Amino acid sequence: MQDCQTCRATSCPMTFSRRSFLAGASTAVAATEMGLFDFASSLFGGEVKPAGKPVVNAVFVRPLKAQDVSWPGGNCDIPAQQALFAKTLRTAADKLSVDLRVRGEPIYADGEVTAYLEQLKKAPPDGLILGAMCLEGWKPVQQIVSKRGAIPTIIYSHVSGFTSHLQLGRNEPGVLMAATQSVEWLEMAVRMLNAIWRLKHARIVTTARGKESVHELGVKIVPCQVNWQEEIKKAQETDESRAIADFYIKNAKQIVEPTKAEIFEAAQQYAVLRRLMAAQDCQGITLSGCLIHKPPCLAASKLRDEGIVATCEGCAYGALGELVSFLLFNRPTFIQDPSPNTINNTLIGAHCTSPTKLQGCDQPYRAPYLIRNYHTRDGVSLQVLWPEGKEVTILQFGWPKKTLMVGTGRVVSNISQPPTGCCRTSVEVTVDDCPDTRDVKGFHQLFLLGNLERALRQFCQLASIEVSRIC
């Protein structure tokens, strides 16, 4: 094992307070009694986001009076279309706790554009959405894009331009051309701008030794101030931990090695990890030390199912990648040790902390799992069975530089144990456009259910992240 050193979402996974955590035990017991204990993070007294929220401006560029002989033409109710766009943006902003400021009147004339640029200069927002709504409006859009400064900007074109118009911003970091007839995509626009701001304010606690580390996107890796393994040893059984253990026992496909007493002990570790994060106002945790006795693998899997970063071996870039996945897709990732299968030309990824809510933290699907011991023959981990035949995204962010390696593939099999010996969740995947999987770059790459490469690349264009193929 190498030690790395430092969607649809219904909420934004960010930090929580001590008070909100202490409210958790009674909430958990009540949920269990109601038969609803499916462990969404909202069950723990409510998450508290960092102070403040991102400010996103939205403005629509078009003549005040629509022209019939134009594009999109007289068959389109332009004011109604703008109202629909604004409503969709506001719904997404409310969901994600974004301060959205929509300008009611469209802009078009030179004086209006100049005045708006002055406003941006005086009070630059954290993100800007430009609604390009007609052919005549592309010159003002170009003026705003060229003089906006460093504001991350999305140009939304709802079939309002031709190929020549849509070249705008194509190769410019910090600008994303979003040309689509999908009104629903505007939620992703808000989500991307929200993610850029939240990454600037994100804190991940690590149990690895070392100094604080900061990524170019702003994410901080903060060393833990206590001996986390000693805290694990002091964990006590509570109503909450009993409810957690009962849930996993009840829903397991099979319990193979661990005793019920060991499962109950493993469930106690969850509360310790939550407290370690809360003590330092962090959104997640990355745990050093893999080859130890009784590591908190079950607890890490559960945190990921809730939308909380919980990666292995002090891996900073893994934590960053998982946080991006939560912010964009509300979907957990699986950090893994790669082992190429040279006979099948596939990639086997294995670790002991796979999530089960692979389709999304807010989705009903939970992958089947077996309760196993850890591969030191003690402790408890889940052997999660990934859905065979489904597409996956393989990704690895850089640290501390703004880079991303990404590729796609498909789940081929779940590795049986025995006869194979490895980390408990062991997933075999194809890698698209890769003649030899020994050429897959990186280590501790993340597996993410679904083909999400295009959306990741679009986000990287907006966030000025350099992207390359993972193979």
Secondary structure, 3 states (H helix, E strand, C coil): CCCCCCCCCCCCCCCCCHHHHHCHHHHHHHHHHCCCCCCCHHHCCCCCCCCCCCEEEEEEECCCCCCCCCCCCCCCCHHHHHHHHHHHHHHHHHHHCCEEEECCCCECCHHHHHHHHHHHHHCCCCEEEEEECCHHHHHHHHHHHHHCCCCCEEEEECCCCCCCHHHCCCCCCCEEEEECCCCCCHHHHHHHHHHHHHHHCCEEEECCCCCCEECCCCCEEEECCCCHHHHHHCCCCCHHHHHHHHHHHHHCCEECCCCHHHHHHHHHHHHHHHHHHHHCCCCEEEECCCCCCCCCHHHHHHHHHCCCEEEECCCHHHHHHHHHHHHHHCCCCEECEEEEECCCCEEEEEECCCCCCCCCCCCCCCCCEEEECCCCCCCCEEEECCCCCCEEEEEEECCCCCEEEEEEEEEEEECCCCCCCCCCEEEEECCCCCCCHHHCCCCCCEEEECCCHHHHHHHHHHCCCEEEECC
